C-alpha cells in the first residue's frame, strides 16, 4: 500500500465564499483553484499552496471545527504568525509537540488551523 494526502476539506457556511477567499487567499497567501464545473455548482472554494490543498465545502448546518484541524507544515512559522497577527488573527503558540514549533489560529468562520515547522535544534522528531 502507498498513501498520500490529496486534500483536506473544511466546512464553511453558505454564502461565505468571498469572506473565506479573503482569509485563505488574502491572509494566508494561498492560490484559488478553479473547481470542476459539476462541483462548482455546489458552492465552496478550493485553495492550494505548494503541496497543500484545502477544499472549503458548503455545509447547510455548519458548525466550525474547533478541535479537529489540518496540521499545515510551513517554511517560516514566525513570518506566518506575524502575517496573521498583522491581519488581526489571534495566534496561540504551543510547545507540546516534540521536534516542531507550532501555533494555532482560527479561520474567518471559526475552523481551527494548526501550523507547524520542524525544529532543527530538537533531537526528537515526530
N, C-alpha and C positions, 0 to 999 in steps of 0.2 A: 504494500500500500504506500501511496505517496499523497501527502496532504499539503495544501496551501490555502491561504485565505484570499478569496477574490474580493469581498467587500464586507462591510458591516452595515446593517440597516438600523436606523434610529427612527422612531415615530415622531411626527410633528402634527400639530393641529391643522385642520383645513383652513386654507387661506393665508397660511404663514410663510409661503414660499419666498416672498420678497424680503421679509424680515430675516429668514434663515439664510438667504443669499447674502444679505448684508453682513451676517456674522461669519459664515463659513468661507465666503469669497473675500469679503472686505476686511474682516478682522484677522482670520486665520491665514488668508492668502492662498487658499486652495482654488482650483480652477473648476468651473462648472463644466459638466459633461452632458452633452445632448442625450436625452433619453430616447430610446426607440419609440416611434410614433404610437404603437399599440400600448406602451407603458406610460407615455407622456399624458395620455388621456386620463390617467388616474390621479394626476397632480404629483406633487412632490418635487424633489430636486436631487440630482446626483453631483457629487464633487470629488475631485481627485488631486493628489499631490504626491509626486514621486511614486512610491509603491503603495500608497494608501488610497482606498476608495471608500467613500461613505455614501450610502443611499438614504435619503431622508424621505420616508414614505408617510403619506397622509393616513391618519387613523381617526375614525369617527369619534370614538370615546377616548380621546387622547389623555394619557397620564404620563408625565415625564419620567424617564428612567433615573431615579435618584440614587440607586445603589448599583444596578447593572451599568456597565460602561465599556467603551472601547479603550484599550491601552494603546496609546499612539506614541511610537518612537519618534523623537525629534533630534536633530543635529545640534541645536543650540537652545537648550532649555531656558537659560537666563534671558536670551533675546525674545523668545516666545512669551515668557512671563511678563517681561517689560512691555511687549506689544499689547498683551491682554490688559495689563494694568492701565496703560495709556488710553485704552478704549473703554475704561470703566468696568472691566470684567474682573471680578474678585478671583484671586488666585490663592489656593490653600496648599502649602508645602507639607510634604510627608516624607520622613526619612526612614520609614519602616520597611523598605523593600531592598534587601541586600544586593549590592552591586550596581544599583541605579540611584540616580537622583530623580525625584518625581514631584509633580504637583497636580492639583485638580482644579477644574473650573467647570462652570455650568454654561451651556449654550443659551441662546436667547429665549428658548422655550422651556428651559429647566432640565435638560438632559445632562447627566454627569459625563465629563470627559477627563480621562487620565492621560497625562503627558509624561513620558519617561526619556531619560538619557542615560546610557551606560556610564558608570563612574570608573574611569581608568585607574583611579587610585585605590579602588576597592579590590581586595583579593578574592571576594566572593561574587560570583555571577549566577543569576538565575535565568 
